[in-house]
Amino acid sequence: MEEAQHKHDHHHDHTVTLTHVNTAFIIGITLNFLFVIIEVIAGLYVHSLSLLSDAGHNLADVGALALSLLAFKLMKVKSNKQFTYGYRKTSILVALFNAVVLLLSIGAIVYEALHRFLNPEPVQGTTIAIIAAIGIVINGSTALLFMRNKDKDMNVKSAYLHLMSDAVVSLGIVIGGIIILYSGWFWIDSALSIVIAFVILFGTWRLLKDSLRLSLDGVPVDIKLDEIKTTAMKLKGVKDFHHVHIWAISTTENALTAHLVLAVDTPIEEEQKIKTKLRHELLHKNIQHVTLETEREDEHCAAAVCETDAGISAANG
């Protein structure tokens, strides 16, 4: 067994700019927490459930941002004898925790909204619209800070999607406030709360599925097992590529172990070249940690391993 520990001289699109992300999280946490305070004060003053619901949602986002920032900090902690990969897996667990918390907040919002819908209370449309307009500016501007790295990390993408959805929700609340101002339809406030809940659900469901998948060591959604096998089989000298396992170490790094079958007469020097080339190709496919066991065509892997591969092939067949 041998694990790739090499560094690349050229840039790979999957690399997250940690300094930029760290700054984005700090700014996002600060601005959104201040906005939560503003929404709570205004919501209590004008008895607006939509503002209070949005404040609860934004507070959950602040917590999510804080946990994501902590996860990024832990990702840089060096490995030790007890945790040989360090604390990188924390980033996946944080993403899963954030998704669960958001789903719980949906239930609370819908419950209170239905209660208020049956017993609408007078609210001030002007105040609602003004506060929500501030939310558009804050959520929209902070979301842009995460745009650069949103496709490179699950927690960054989660922050971006949540903040952008918050901006859209704020826009809806502005429109609702204007309608209330001119129509006196106070039930609009409760209706907006239910809409907010469904927006949260839409943005959270994918995060829940992806984070749960990675928590169970499933293959990351952006990596296709068949493509990985095809990449290996295209290399000159490779006869088979099996017993492949791919999992996420963190929300930014992935690992692979596999058996690489070479021709019987492949010299050791050529074997090393093939393995180096394969690691290079896999790095471009967002797999940073590669462990390969080499075999020759006339050798056979352990029975348990072969049975596992046969089961996988049958399931995919």
C-alpha positions in Angstrom: 0.0 0.0 0.0 1.2 3.5 -0.8 -0.6 6.8 -0.3 -0.1 9.8 -2.5 1.5 12.7 -0.6 2.6 14.8 -3.5 1.9 18.5 -4.2 0.8 19.9 -7.5 2.5 22.9 -9.0 -0.6 24.0 -11.0 -3.9 25.2 -9.8 -6.9 23.0 -9.4 -10.4 24.4 -9.4 -11.5 22.4 -6.4 -9.2 24.3 -4.0 -11.0 26.5 -1.6 -9.5 29.9 -0.8 -9.5 29.5 3.0 -8.5 33.0 3.9 -11.3 34.5 1.7 -13.8 32.0 3.1 -12.8 32.8 6.7 -13.3 36.5 6.1 -16.6 35.9 4.4 -17.9 33.8 7.4 -16.9 36.5 9.9 -18.5 39.3 8.0 -21.6 37.1 7.3 -22.0 36.2 11.0 -21.6 39.8 12.2 -24.0 41.4 9.7 -26.7 38.7 10.0 -26.6 38.7 13.8 -27.1 42.5 13.8 -30.0 42.0 11.4 -31.6 39.3 13.6 -31.6 41.8 16.5 -33.3 44.5 14.3 -35.9 42.0 13.1 -36.7 40.7 16.6 -37.2 44.3 17.9 -39.3 45.4 14.9 -41.3 42.1 14.9 -42.2 42.4 18.6 -43.0 46.1 18.2 -45.4 45.7 15.2 -46.5 42.1 16.1 -45.3 40.7 12.8 -45.0 36.9 12.6 -43.3 37.1 9.2 -40.5 39.3 10.7 -40.1 37.1 13.8 -40.1 33.9 11.6 -37.5 35.4 9.3 -35.5 36.4 12.4 -35.6 32.8 13.7 -34.5 31.6 10.3 -31.7 34.1 10.1 -30.6 33.2 13.7 -30.4 29.6 12.6 -28.3 30.8 9.6 -26.0 32.7 12.0 -25.5 29.5 14.0 -24.9 27.6 10.8 -22.3 30.1 9.7 -20.6 30.0 13.1 -20.4 26.2 13.1 -19.1 26.2 9.5 -16.4 28.6 10.5 -15.5 26.3 13.4 -15.4 23.4 11.0 -13.0 25.3 8.7 -10.8 26.0 11.7 -10.8 22.3 12.8 -9.9 21.2 9.2 -6.5 22.9 9.7 -5.8 21.0 12.9 -3.0 18.5 12.3 -3.6 14.8 12.6 -2.6 12.8 15.6 -2.4 9.2 16.8 -6.1 9.1 17.7 -7.4 11.0 14.7 -5.1 10.2 11.7 -7.1 12.5 9.4 -7.3 15.2 12.0 -10.8 16.7 12.5 -11.7 17.2 8.9 -14.9 15.1 9.1 -16.3 17.8 11.5 -17.2 19.9 8.4 -19.5 17.1 7.2 -21.1 16.6 10.6 -21.7 20.4 10.9 -23.4 20.4 7.5 -25.7 17.6 8.6 -26.4 19.3 11.9 -27.2 22.6 10.2 -29.7 20.8 7.9 -31.5 19.1 10.8 -31.8 22.4 12.8 -33.2 24.2 9.8 -35.8 21.4 9.3 -36.9 21.8 12.9 -37.2 25.5 12.5 -39.6 24.9 9.6 -42.0 23.0 11.8 -42.0 25.8 14.4 -42.7 28.4 11.8 -45.5 26.5 10.1 -47.2 25.7 13.5 -47.2 29.4 14.6 -48.2 30.6 11.1 -51.3 28.3 11.0 -52.3 29.5 14.5 -52.0 33.2 13.4 -53.7 32.5 10.1 -56.9 31.6 12.0 -56.5 34.5 14.3 -54.7 37.3 12.3 -53.4 40.3 14.3 -53.0 43.9 13.0 -49.5 44.6 11.7 -47.8 47.7 10.3 -47.0 47.1 6.6 -44.6 50.0 6.3 -42.4 48.8 9.1 -42.4 45.3 7.7 -41.4 46.5 4.3 -38.6 48.7 5.5 -37.0 46.1 7.8 -37.3 43.4 5.0 -35.6 45.8 2.5 -32.6 46.0 4.9 -32.6 42.3 4.8 -32.3 42.2 1.1 -29.1 44.4 1.2 -27.5 42.4 4.1 -28.3 38.9 2.8 -27.6 39.7 -0.8 -24.2 41.4 -0.1 -23.0 38.6 2.3 -24.1 35.9 -0.2 -21.8 37.4 -2.8 -18.8 36.9 -0.5 -19.3 33.1 -0.8 -19.9 33.1 -4.6 -16.3 32.4 -5.5 -16.1 29.1 -3.6 -19.7 28.0 -3.6 -19.0 25.0 -5.9 -16.0 23.8 -4.0 -17.3 23.1 -0.5 -20.6 21.9 0.9 -20.6 24.3 3.8 -19.8 27.3 1.6 -22.5 26.3 -0.9 -24.9 25.9 2.0 -24.1 29.4 3.3 -24.4 30.9 -0.2 -27.8 29.2 -0.9 -29.2 30.1 2.5 -28.2 33.8 2.3 -29.5 34.1 -1.3 -32.8 32.5 -0.3 -33.0 34.8 2.6 -32.6 37.8 0.2 -35.5 36.4 -1.9 -37.6 35.8 1.2 -36.9 39.4 2.3 -38.1 40.6 -1.1 -41.3 38.7 -0.6 -41.8 40.2 2.8 -41.3 43.7 1.3 -44.0 43.0 -1.2 -46.2 41.6 1.5 -45.7 44.6 3.7 -46.8 46.9 0.8 -49.9 44.8 0.2 -50.8 44.9 3.9 -50.3 48.7 3.9 -52.7 49.3 1.1 -55.2 46.5 1.6 -55.3 45.8 5.3 -55.1 42.1 4.7 -53.3 41.1 7.9 -53.5 37.4 7.1 -50.8 38.1 4.4 -48.3 38.2 7.3 -49.0 34.5 8.3 -49.2 33.4 4.6 -45.7 34.9 4.1 -44.4 32.9 7.1 -45.6 29.6 5.4 -43.9 30.6 2.2 -40.7 31.3 4.1 -40.9 27.8 5.6 -41.2 26.2 2.2 -38.3 28.2 0.9 -36.2 27.0 3.8 -37.3 23.4 3.1 -36.4 23.7 -0.6 -32.9 25.0 0.1 -32.3 22.5 3.0 -33.5 19.2 1.6 -30.5 18.8 -0.8 -28.1 19.8 1.9 -29.6 17.2 4.2 -29.3 14.4 1.6 -25.8 15.3 0.6 -24.5 15.7 4.2 -26.2 12.4 5.3 -24.6 10.7 2.3 -21.1 11.9 3.2 -21.7 11.1 6.8 -22.4 7.5 5.8 -19.2 7.4 3.7 -21.1 7.4 0.4 -19.5 8.5 -2.8 -19.6 12.3 -3.1 -22.3 13.5 -5.4 -19.8 15.2 -7.8 -17.8 12.0 -8.3 -19.0 9.2 -10.6 -17.6 5.7 -9.9 -17.9 4.6 -13.5 -15.9 7.6 -14.7 -13.2 6.9 -12.2 -12.9 3.3 -13.4 -12.8 4.5 -17.0 -10.1 7.0 -16.3 -7.9 4.2 -14.7 -8.6 1.7 -17.6 -7.5 4.2 -20.2 -3.9 4.3 -18.8 -1.5 2.1 -20.8 -0.6 -1.0 -18.9 -3.7 -1.1 -16.7 -5.6 -4.4 -17.1 -8.2 -4.0 -14.4 -9.3 -1.6 -11.7 -11.4 -3.0 -8.9 -12.2 -3.1 -5.2 -12.7 0.7 -5.5 -13.9 2.7 -2.4 -14.4 6.4 -2.5 -15.5 8.6 0.4 -15.2 12.1 1.8 -12.7 13.0 4.4 -14.2 16.5 4.7 -16.4 18.8 2.6 -13.4 19.7 0.5 -11.3 16.5 0.3 -12.0 13.0 -0.9 -10.2 9.7 -0.6 -9.9 6.5 -2.7 -8.6 3.1 -2.2 -8.4 0.5 -5.0 -6.7 -2.5 -6.5 -4.8 -1.7 -9.7 -4.2 -4.8 -11.9 -1.2 -4.6 -14.3 0.3 -6.8 -17.0 2.4 -9.7 -15.7 5.6 -8.4 -17.2 5.2 -4.8 -15.9 8.5 -3.6 -14.4 8.6 -1.9 -11.1 9.7 1.4 -12.7 6.8 1.4 -15.0 4.4 0.5 -12.2 5.4 3.6 -10.3 4.9 5.8 -13.4 1.4 4.3 -13.9 0.4 5.0 -10.3 1.8 8.5 -10.4 -0.1 9.2 -13.6 -3.4 7.8 -12.1 -3.0 9.9 -9.0 -2.6 13.0 -11.2 -5.7 12.2 -13.1 -7.7 11.5 -10.0 -6.6 14.8 -8.4 -8.3 16.5 -11.4 -11.4 14.6 -10.4 -11.4 16.0 -6.9 -9.8 13.0 -5.2 -6.8 14.1 -3.1 -5.9 11.1 -1.1 -5.2 7.9 -3.2 -4.1 4.5 -1.9 -3.4 1.9 -4.5 -2.6 -1.8 -4.1 -1.1 -3.2 -7.3 -1.5 -6.8 -8.6 -0.5 -8.7 -11.7 -2.9 -10.3 -14.1 -2.0 -13.8 -12.8 -2.7 -12.9 -9.2 -6.1 -13.0 -7.5 -7.4 -10.8 -4.7 -8.7 -12.2 -1.5 -12.0 -14.1 -1.8 -13.9 -11.6 0.5 -12.8 -8.7 -1.7 -13.8 -10.4 -4.9 -17.2 -11.2 -3.4 -17.7 -7.6 -2.4 -16.9 -6.4 -5.9 -19.2 -9.0 -7.4 -22.0 -7.7 -5.2 -21.3 -4.2 -6.3 -21.3 -5.1 -10.0 -24.6 -7.0 -9.6 -26.2 -4.1 -7.9 -25.1 -1.7 -10.7 -25.9 -4.2 -13.4 
